[in-house]
Amino acid sequence: MIGEWSFYNNSGKIVKTISYDYKLIINESTSNTTNDNESPPSMLSVEEMPKFQNSTNLQDFSNYVADNIIFPPMAAKIGIQGKVFLKFVINEKGQVSDIKVIKKINKDIDQEAIRVLAQSPVWIPGYQKGKLVKVNYVIPINFEFN
């Protein structure tokens, strides 16, 4: 997402406006039914989105990823580059969980993207109706030569 995004209530009034300056895709996965053995579904839009280290935007998370990525030497040697897309959840404890590669490039690059995401500091979790909730994200991590 790039630019300004507005969120509306049922009467058409803007309730939240967010400006994004980094490409970030957020996905939603919801379900109307759960049983006692299933965890609640992850959500997209919640009253209070998770915050990376108490930041009001996701640029700090983007900076964390960029500062901690190490281009795999073998991939660099043979000239592989591109974007890995990772799907993950910020759970009710603020931890990054359920990391999945949804667009692969190369085994070494994919593993490096997972490594950096798995080592993310704890986030401030999202809230919906006063309860902590899981929130799904999908991010691209770009591996390219400078």
N, C-alpha and C positions, 0 to 999 in steps of 0.2 A: 504494500500500500504506500502510495506516495501522495502527499497533498493533505487536504482537510476532509475529514469524514464526520458527518453529523448523524446522531442517533435520535430518533423520534419516538414519542410515546403514542398511545393509541389515538389521541386527539390531534396528532399532527404537529405537536409542539416539540421543538428541539430540546432534548434533555441533556445532551452531552455532545461536545465537539472536540475532536482530537486531531492534531496535526502530526503527520508522519513525515519523517525525512529519510527513511530507510525502507527498502523493499521488504515487507514482512507480510506473510499471508497467514490469516487465522482461519482455521476450519472449525466446523461445528459437528458434533456427533451427539444426538439426543435420542431418547427413548421414552415413551410414555409408560412403559411397564418395567418394573424391576421386581425380582423376588428377593427373599432374604439372603440368598447365596450370591447375588450379584452386587457389584459395587455400583453406586449411582453413576449415571452417564456424565461424560465430560461436556462442557458447554462452550459456546463461543462468546456470547454477549452476556455479561453479568453486571450487576449493579456496580461492583468494584472489581476491576480487572486486577490480576496479579501484577505486582511491581517488582522489578529487578532492583535489588538493593535500594529500595525506597525511591526509585526514580519515577518521575511522572511521564517519561517517554521511553521508548524502546531503544533509543540510540545508545544508551549506556550498555545494554545487553549486546548490541551489535559491536560496540567497541571491545567488550570482554571477549567475544568470539574472535574478532580480528587480532587482538593482542595475544591470544593463546593458541592459535592455529599454527602448526608446523607443517610446512609442505613436505609430504613424504619424499625422501631422497630418490627412491627408485622411480616414483611417478614423475618427478622432475627430470630425472635422467633420460627417460624415454619420451618426455614431452606431453604427458597427459595433463589436461586442465579442463575446467568446466564447473558446473554448479551441482552440488549434492543437495537434495531436498530431504529434510528430516521432519518427521512428525513426532511430537512429544506432548506430554501433559505436565502442567504445573499442578501437583496434587494439593490436597487440603493441608499438608504440612509445609507447602512451599517448595517441595523438592521436585526436580526434573525427573520424570519417570516415563515408562512406556515409550522409549525412543525407538523409532523405526525409520529406516531409509526407504523413502518412497520414490526417489529417482537416483539411481546409482551411476557412478562414473567408473570407479576402479576400487578393488578391494582395499588397498592401502589408504586411498583418499577417503573412502566411506568410513573406514575404521577411525581415521583421525577426526573426522567430523563428529562421530559418535563420542569419541574420547573427550573432546572439548566440551560438548554439550553435557555429558554425564558428570563432569567435574564442575559444573556451574555452581556458584554459591547459591544458598537457599534464597528463594524469593519470598515476598510477602504474598500469601495466598489470596485468591479471589473470593468474593462474597456474593451471595445471592439470597435475598430475604433474610439477612442476618446469619446465614450459615456459610461455613467454609465449603467451597466447591472446587472440583477439578475443572481446568480450562485447557482445551486443546490449542496447539499452535502448529503451524508448518512454516519452516524457515528455509530459505536457500542459503547455502554457504558456498561462496565463490572461491575456487582455487584457480588462480591464474598467475602467470609470470609477470613480474614488474619490469 
